[in-house]
Amino acid sequence: MSYNSVMVPPRNLAIAAEFHRVADELESQHANPFRVRAYRQAARLIARLPEDAGELARRGELTKLKGIGKDLAQKVVLFCEGGRIEARPTRPWKSRRHSRRGSSSPVSARR
């Protein structure tokens, strides 16, 4: 262990692992890649926090960290209460560019 190491609460590592699992599950469902990335970035952030993420979320302070919004903070609370986060099923994500093909909207007509 180096002198600059920070002790990370074990629960943070469990939360981070669960966020990575959810991101993998969402990716396999072809969910919005921005949503998948949000879970992965939150996992990396939580895995480095020296303070317990569950306590920060309960106090409403987790959302002060860049990259953690209300939804992800609520997922942390749910994980602390139940030990698992459910990845909501999603419809396959289509990029804007892909979804506009064949559209009769004025925007696609100009392209």
N, C-alpha and C positions, 0 to 999 in steps of 0.2 A: 504494500500500500504506500503510495507516495504521500508526501506532506501536504500536497494540494488537494488530495482526495476529500470528497464531501460524503458523509454518511447519508445514504438515501434510505428512507423508510421502506421496509420490505413491502408494505402495501402499495407503495408507488410503483414498484416493479411489477406487482401483480396487475395493477390497473393498466400499466403500459402494455403488458403482455396481452391483456384482454382487448385493448384498443387495436393492437396489431392483428389479433384474431378477427375482430369485426371488420377491419380494413380488408383483410384477405377474403372474408366472406362476401363483402360488398363488391370487391373486384371480380370475384367469380360470378356474381350476378350481373356483371356489366353495368354497375351503378355509375352514377356521375363521378368522373375521376377527381373532381375537385373535392367531393365528399370523402372519397377514399384517402386523398392526400391530407385532408384535415385530420382524420383519425390518426394517420401515421405521424404527422407533425406533433399532434397532441401527445401521442405515446412517447416520442423522443423527449419532449419537454418535461412531461411528468416523470420520466425515468431519471431525470437529472435534478429534480426538486429536492432540496434538503429538508423541506417541511412536508408533513403528511398532506397529500392532495385531497383526501377525503375531508379532513378538517377545514382546509382552505375552501373547499366547495360548500360545505355546510355554513360557513361564515359569509359566503358570498364574495370571497376574495379571489377565487380561482379565475374568475372572468377578468381580473385586472391584468392577467398575463396575456401577452400578445399571442393570438392563435387559439385561445380558449374562449368560446362563446357560451351563451346560456345553455344551449343544447348539450354541448360536450360536458359542461360542468354538472348538468343534471344527470348525465350518464355516469359520471364519477360517483355521485351520491347513490344512484341506483345500484352500481356495482358494490359499493360499500355495504348496502343494505341486503343485497341478494346474492352477491358473488358472481354475477353474470350480467352481460349486456346483450340484449337481443338486437341483431341487425334487422331493421325493418326491411321487408322485401320491397324491392323497387322494380319499376319497369326498366328495361334496358335503356341506357342513356344514348341519345343521339346528339351529335354536335349540331350547333346551329347551322353550320354550312351544309351538313348532310340532310337536315330536316327541311330545309328550304327548297330543295330540288323539286321541281314539278309544282311548286306553289304558284298560285296566281296572284300573290301579293305584289304591290307596286315595287317593293324593295327588291324582290327577286327578278322582276322584269327589267330592272335597270342594270343588272349584272351581266 
